[in-house]
Amino acid sequence: MKSLYTLLFALIALSSFGQTSNSANNNGNSSNNNTGNNNGNNNSNYNNSSAIVAPGDPSVFGNGFWYAYCHNGLLVPNSTKPAAYYGYYTENNLSFYSSSRWAETSLPTKANNLSGNKYVGNTALDTVHTVSYKRTGFTYGSYQINIPWHDNDAYLFINGKQVWNHTGCCQAFYNVWSGILDQNTTVEFKWVNFEKGSSGAMQVLPIGALPINLVNFTATKQANDVQLKWTTATEINNDFFTVEKSTDGTHFEAIATVKGAGNSNITRSYSAIDENISTGKSYYRIKQTDFNGQSSYSVVTCVNYNTDSGFTVCPNPGNSGESMYVSIPSENNQQVLIVVRDVQGQEYYSKVVLDTESHQLVALNPEPALPSGMYIVVASSNNNVYSQKIIVR
C-alpha cells in the first residue's frame, strides 16, 4: 500500500511540474511576441549564441522614420565575432546627429517626443559596437545625402547596395550620394566604433524640390572673390534665396540674400559674390525659401584657396555620372588640354578649352560616365602642367 501511495504522489508531482513548465513557456512566448511587436516583427533571426533577447527586429526599416539599431561587436562582413543585437530607438527627423540622442559613454539618454522614442534594450555596450539607422517611405523627389560626421568606420547603403564607405574618423563628406528617393527606397547608414564614445550624423536634403526647379549652381574662384551663380527653370511661390557658406563643411552661415521671382515658367539666372575669401576650402549651398516659410537646399559646391597653384577638382570624391569641375589658374588666353586617365594610364576623357579668365571653372562630363575608381586629371598648356588625383564612387 505504501508503494502505491508513493507512486500516486510521484504522478501528481510530475503532472504539476508539466503544467508549470507549460505555463512558463506560454508566458515566455507571449513576452517574446509582445516584444517583437514593438516594431512589427520578432528578432529570433538576429540572436546568436552571444546575443541576448532584445526588443525589436533589426531587419525592419522604419516607414517614414528611422530605426536606430545597436549591436555589441562588429556588424560587418566576414567578422570573426558576429555582433549581438542589443536594442533600438527611433528618430523622426529626416536628418539627424546621434550625439543629440545619447551620451558619449552610453546608449541614448536624451530622446524626446520631437526626435523619437527612447532606447529600448540592453545598454551595456562594449567599446567595440555598431549602430545602424534604417528608413524607407520617403517623399518622392531628388535628394542629396551628406555625412558631416561619423566615428569610426561608416557605410551607406541604398536599396541594399553599398554606395559609400569611409574608414577612419571624423571628416565631413558632402554629396556622397544623390538621386531619387521614394516610398519604396531603403536607406541604411551604419558606423562601427572602435574606441570610447561613438556618434554619427546624416543630412538628407531635397534637391530642386518644389517650389523651384534648380538647374545648376556653381562657385567660381576669382582673384579677389568667389562668384556664385545659379539658374532656375521654374519657380512657384518662391520668396528668396539665401547663399550659405562653410569653411569646415559642417557649419554654414548666410552671406547673401537674393530675391526670388515668385512665380515663373522661364529660365532665370541669379548671382552673388563672396568677397570674404577664406584660405583653404570653402563650401557653398543655396537655401530657397517660399512664401509660407518652407525651404529646400541645393547641392553643395566648393572652391579651394590654398597657397598652391590653384588647380583643383571639385567635388572630390564625386559620383559616377555627375559633373565634376576643374578650376584652372590663369594661363593668359592660352589653350589648355584637360585629360582624365585611370591609374594604369588609360585615357577616358579629353577636352581643349581656351583660358579666358582667372581660375576658370570647366565642367567634366565624360560620356560614358566614369566607372567607380581612382583617376588622374591633367591640365596642360604651353607653360604649365597641373595634375590631381580624383575618386569616383
N, C-alpha and C positions, 0 to 999 in steps of 0.2 A: 504493500500500500504506500509506504514511504517513497518507493521508487516512482510510483505513479504520480504522486503529488509533485515530486521533483521534476518529472518530465513535463507536467502541465505548466508549472511555473516557468520553465525554460521556454516553452512555446509562447506563453503570454509575453515574456520579456522580448523575445525575438520579434513578435508581431509589433510591439510598441516601438522598438528600435527602427523597424522598417518604416512605420508611419512617420516617425521623427525625421528620418532621412529624406523621405519624400517631401515632407513639409519644408525642410531646409532647401531642397533642390527647387521646389516651386518658388520659394521666396527669392532664391538666387536668380532664377530665370526672370522673375518679374522685375527684380532690380536691374538686371542687365538690359532688359527690354526698355525700361523707363530711361535708363542712362543713354542708351543708343538713340532714343527718340529726341534727345536734346537738339540734334541737327538732322534728324530724319533717318539715321542708319545706326547699325551697331558697329562695333570696332573689332570683331573677332578676328578678322583677317590681318590686323595690324599688331597683334600681340605675339611676341616671340617668347622664348624661354626666359629672357631677361626683362621682359616688359611687365608692367602692372596693369590692372584693369582700370582704364581711364575713360571718362565720358567722351562722346563724340566719335566721328569716323573721319580720319584724315584723308580719305579718298574723295570726300564731298567738297564741291566748290560752292561757296556762298552765292546765292542768286540775288544780285543787287547789293551785296555787301561782301566783306572779306571774312573768311575763316582764317584765323592765325593759329596754326598747329605747332606745338612744341614737342620736340623729341630729345631724349637723352642719348648723346652719341652722334655719330656721323651718318646723316641720311643722304649718302652719296653712292654712286655706282661702285661696285666692287669693294665695298668696305668690308674689312675683316671682322668688324664688330657691328652688326646691324643696330640701328638706333631703336630704342624702346619708346613707344608713344606715351606721352605724359599728360596731354590735355590740350585745351584750346580756349581762345576768346574770340570775340567778333569785333570788327571795325567797320563802322558805317560810312566813313568818309571815303571818297574816291581816291584821294591822295592821302598818304599817311607817313608818320615818323614814329617808330615804335617807342622811342625814348619818352614820349608823352604818355605812354601807357604802362610802363613798368620801370622799376628801379634797376640800376646797373648790375646789382648783385643778386637779383631775384626775379621772379616772374611778375606779370603785370599787377600793379597796385593802384593805378590811377585811372582805371576805367570809369566812364560816366555815361549817362544816357545819350549824350551828343555823339560820342565816338563809338560806343558799342557796349557790350556786356562784359562783366568782369571775368577773369580767368577761372576756368573750372578744371580741376585736375590736381596732380601731384606737383608741388613746387620745388622739389629737391633736385634741381638740375645740376649736373656736373659742369666743370669748366668747359668741357667739350660738349656742345649741344647744337641743335639745328632748329631753326624757326622757318615755317613755310606759310606764306599768305596765299590764299586761293580764292578766286572770284570768277563768276560768269554773270550773264544778264546785264550787259552794258547797253546804254542808249546808242542806237546805230549812228555811226559817224567816223570821221578820221581823227586819230589820236596820236600824240607823241608821248613816249614814256621816257622819263629821266630817272636816273638813280643818283641822287645827290649825296648819299651816304650809305655805307654798309661796313659791317665789322663781324667776321673777317671775309671769307670767300663768299661770292654771291653768284646766283644763277637766275636767269629769266626764261620762262617757258611760255610760248603762245600755242594754244591748241596741242599741248603735249610735246612740242618741238623746242629744243633749246635754241634760243636766238641770241643769247648774250651770256658771257661769263667773265668774271674778273677774279684773279687770285691775288689776295693781299687786301690791305685795309685802307679804307678812309678817303679815297679820291672821289671826286664828283664826276659823273658821266652823264652827258646830255645827248638826247636823241639816240638812245641805244636801240630803239625800235620805233617805227611809225607805220601806221596802216589803219585798216578798218577794224573796228570792234563792233560786235552786235550782241543780240540776246543769247547766241549760242557759243560765242567765243569764250575759251577758258584761258585765264592768265594766272600763272604761279610765279611768285618772287620768293626765293629761298636764300638764306645765308647760313653759313656754318661758322661757329665760333670756336676758337682755339685758346683763347685767353680769358681772363676775368672780365666780365662785362660783355654786353652784346647789344647791337641795335641795327636797324635797317630803315631806309626811307625810300619811298617811291612817289613820283609825280606822274599822274595820268592826266594829260592836258588835251582838251579838244583842239583840233586844228581846222581853221577855216569853217568852224561851225556857224550856223545862222546866228546873228543876223548879217554876217558878211561872208563873202567868198574871197579869201585872201589868195591871190595868185602867186606872189613871191614876196620875199623880204630879204634884203641884202645890207651888209655893213661893209663899207669900203674905206680902207685906211688911206688918209691923205697925209701930207707933210705935217700939217698943224691941227688936224681934226679928223673925225670919223663921220663920213656921210652915210646916213641911213635912209633907205628908200624902200617903199612897198607899194603894191598895186592891188586893187580890188576889182573883181568882175561884177559883183552885185553887192548892194547894201540894203538892209531893211531895218528901219528904226535905229540906225547907227548914230549914236550921240558923239563919241570922241574916241581917239586913240591915245594911249599912254606908252611912250617909249621907256623901257626899263633897262637898267644896266647893272652888271655884277662884275666884280673883279676876282671873286673866288668861285664863281659858278654856282653858288648856293643862295646867297642873299642879294636880292635885286632891289633897286631903288629907282623911282621915277626921275627922269632927266628932261622930259619934254612932253607936252600935251598938244595934240593936233585935232582940230575939229573935224568930225566926220560929215558925210554928205546927207545923212538922214536916210532917204530912200533913193536908190539909183540902180539902173539897169545897164549902165555903160561902164567901160573901163576907166578907172580913176587912179591917178598916181599921187603919192604923198611922199614927203621927205622931212627929215630933221637933221640937225648937226650936233654932234657931241664935241665941244671944244675943250673939254677937260680930259686930255689924253692921259691914260694910265700906263705905266710901264708893265710889260708882260701882256698876258691875255685879258681881253675884255669881252664879256658875253652880253648880247643884246636880245631882247624879245619885245614883241608888240602886244600890249593888252588892249583889247577892244571892249568898250562899254556901250550898251544900248540905252535907250531912254528909260527903261524900267530898272536900270541898275545892274542887270545881268552882264557877265563878262566872259571872254574867252581869250586864249593866248595863242600866239604864233609859235612856230618852231624857234629854237634858239640858234643864233649865229654868232660868230666871234671874229675878232681881229687880234693880231699879235704885234705889240710894240716892243719886242725885245731889242737889245742893242746889237743884234746880229745883222745879217744882210737885209732882213725884212721879207725874205721869201718864205712863204708859209702856205700850208694847205689846211682848209677848214671846211667841214668838221673832220677831225681825225682822232679816233676811228670814225668811219662812215658806214652807211648801209648800202648794200648792193642794190643798184637800180635807182639810187637817189643821187642828186647832184652834189659834187664837191667843188670847192672854189680855190683857185690858186691866186695868191697875191704876189704880183711881180714888182720888184723895185724898178725905179725909173731907168729906162735904157735909151733915153734921148731919141725917141721916134725910130728905133731900130726894130727889125723883125725878130721875134722871139719864137723859137721852136719848143713846144711842150710835148714831151713824150712820157708815156706810162709803160713801165716794164715790170714783169714779176722778178723775183729774186734770182731766177735762172737766166734772165736776160731776154725772155720772150716779150716782144712788143705787143701791147694791147690797144694803144691809142696814141695818136699824134695830131698836132694842130699847130698852125703857124698864125701868130697874132702880131699886130703892129702896136708897139708900146707907145701910146699917145698921152698917158698921164701917169703921175707918180703913184706907185702901188696900185696898178691896175688890177681889177678883180676879174678873173677868167673862169667861166664855168666848165667843169669837166663832165661831159655826158657821153661816155663810151657806149657804143652800140655794137654788139650786145653788151649788157651790163657786166661789169667786172665780177667774176666769181669771188667768193669769200677767200681771203688770203692776204698776204703782205706784198706790197708793190713799192716801186721807187718812181717818184715823179721828178723829171729832169726838165729844167727850163734853161735854154742856152741862146745867147746872142753872139755877136762878133766879139764882145768884150768880156762877157761873164758867163759862168755856168753855175746853176744852182740845183740842188737836189734835196729831196726829203723822202723818208720812208712813210708810207701810209698803211693803214689796216682797213680792210673792207670786210664787214661782217656778212 
